Amino acid sequence: MMEAVTDRSMVEAVVTRVPGAGRAFIACHDAFVRKTVLRASPAAASLADDLTHDVYVHLWGNDFRVLRHWQRGHPLRAYLRTIASRLVWDRLGRLQPVSELDDEDTFCVTGREPCDLAPTPEDEVAANEILCIVRGA
């Protein structure tokens, strides 16, 4: 029960913009948020830093709107887990395989029309490698 009181006071300090409260919140919950990001998807490993940062941007955005919606009777970590998981899936859902990119894109595989046969295993491996390189960049 002591943790809930600490979480309540910590969130209240962040929302009221007490100097240093944001850093204290991140120091307290960063390992948990990062672990949640990594558990959400194996594909998140290469983007773990960006995705963890996105969680805090989301919490801090619009005058702490998301953080203010936390129901104080529920565990903060459960709320953070839900937010982090949803952000990971939203961000990874926007990544497209190379075969779905626009024709104008320089990374697009050319010479294939939608009515062509399904990609060969070699095509899938090549597309996955290019996608990993693009993610890393």
Secondary structure, DSSP 8 states (H G I E B T S, - for coil): -HHHHHHHHHHHHHHTT-TTHHHHHHHHHHHHHHHHHHHH-GGGGGGHHHHHHHHHHHHHHHHHHHHHT--TTS-HHHHHHHHHHHHHHHHHHT---GGGS-TT-TTS--S--TTS----HHHHHHHHHHHHHHHH-
